[in-house]
Amino acid sequence: MDQVSPLPSNGTVFFDPRDPTRSLRISYHHEQAVFVLSQWRGSDCLATFQLPADDVPRLVYALTQSLAGQAISTRLDDTA
């Protein structure tokens, strides 16, 4: 069986609230200028995705726009 590699010091882990054995690891690899997003279940890596550092602002924008839209919708619901 493959050995699980430790998360680099320049990364983070998010746990799935539906199942604590599922997680998303994010690490930055300076030499390739990519963020690696890897999906885990326990000690098994299920998938990886390399996000070029140049695309990170677009990802952050998409996430913040979704949150902003939710906040506006919530405020509109509160005033109705």
C-alpha positions, 0 to 999 in steps of 0.5 A: 500500500502507498504511504500517505505523504504529509501535507506540506507546511504551505497548505491546508485541509478542509474537512467535509461536514457530512463525513469527517473522513473526507477532506480537501487538501490544498498545497502550493508548489512554487516551482510549478506555480500551481496549487494542488487540490486533492480529494481524500477519503481517510488515507486514500487520495481519490483525485488531484487537480492542479490549479495554475496560480494565475487562475486563483483570482478567478476562483476567489472571485467565483467564491466571493460572488456566490457568498455575496449573492447569498448574503443579498438573498438573505437580506431580501428574505429578511425584509419581506 
